[in-house]
Amino acid sequence: MSRVVTAKRGFTAWAALVFAFLYLPILVMAVFAFDKPSPEALASFKGSNACSLPPDQIGNVTVWNGFTTCWFSAGLHDPTYIPAIITSLEIAAAASIIATILGLCAALALARLRPKLRAPFDVIVYLTLVVPEIVIAVASLIFFVQFRQYFHAFPRLGKATILLGQVVFNASLAMLIIRARFVGMGDTLEEAAYDLGSGPLSTFRQVTLPRLMPALVAAALLSFTFSFDDYVLPAFTNGTTNTWPIVLYSAVRFGITPAVNALATIMLGVTVAAVVVTALILRRSRVRVGPGQEGTRGLAAAVGLG
């Protein structure tokens, strides 16, 4: 028994070290988003807003100099960042809507296919999620450039190509979430609706779609989150369009200021909020196993959210 207790304590300590290694840098970034410029920089500054100092005059940003919140305002009012934030929001919103609709259609179709016919489509969906994103990014860049050479109506590298690349990945993710919910809830109510004289469209609108709504919202939120903070795919397919992660990476390369930490903290907060809301929705989307239903808890259990 003592060996079992010792092993449990050892694994718990190891898990704590792993989580500390992963999340302490993020905590440090968030803390230094509230850091003042160095005393030397403040002493030589003649203006009214110390957070307007250029990067080369702020001083050492890795030393705590005092608490301030002005970096959030400075970052959000920077003309370099605001257009990138708006672009990322537009792309993420469009990608989440399109991916959720495509995922819904694919989930309903694949759930009703025979296993032999469904297997090739399942392979394609899982390959999209398993293949490294850098491979997908390079392939997307080559495809978009070559396709435009033969079809000049195809858009140039920019917002449209970023959106297309995001939809490919997010549609597979949305399909898995919606399909898990659809298979788990069974078809008893749909069959009852057909027996009562309801048509396919009415059954889908009044029976199936309301029961799928938690999964639809969860899929849209996850798609929005993954699209909003993605860097690799937009970096290859953006052309001259800059998203928020690309601008932040450029800012880190050419001069770090606490404003960058502040904007990254905002991104972290938005991402965490979306993930928490998604987890809560996925928990509520679980259904009890009943007659004619498969024994599944859906994707929430599979990803550790339920």
HELIX and SHEET records of a PDB file:
HELIX    1   1 SER A    2  VAL A   31  1                                  30    
HELIX    2   2 PHE A   32  PHE A   34  5                                   3    
HELIX    3   3 PRO A   39  SER A   44  1                                   6    
HELIX    4   4 ALA A   50  SER A   52  5                                   3    
HELIX    5   5 PRO A   55  ILE A   58  1                                   4    
HELIX    6   6 CYS A   70  LEU A   76  1                                   7    
HELIX    7   7 TYR A   81  ALA A  111  1                                  31    
HELIX    8   8 PRO A  115  VAL A  130  1                                  16    
HELIX    9   9 GLU A  133  TYR A  150  1                                  18    
HELIX   10  10 LYS A  159  MET A  185  1                                  27    
HELIX   11  11 THR A  188  ASP A  195  1                                   8    
HELIX   12  12 PRO A  200  THR A  203  1                                   4    
HELIX   13  13 PHE A  204  THR A  208  3                                   5    
HELIX   14  14 LEU A  209  PHE A  228  1                                  20    
HELIX   15  15 VAL A  232  THR A  237  1                                   6    
HELIX   16  16 TRP A  244  PHE A  254  1                                  11    
HELIX   17  17 PRO A  258  ARG A  284  1                                  27    
HELIX   18  18 LEU A  299  ALA A  302  1                                   4    
END                                                                             
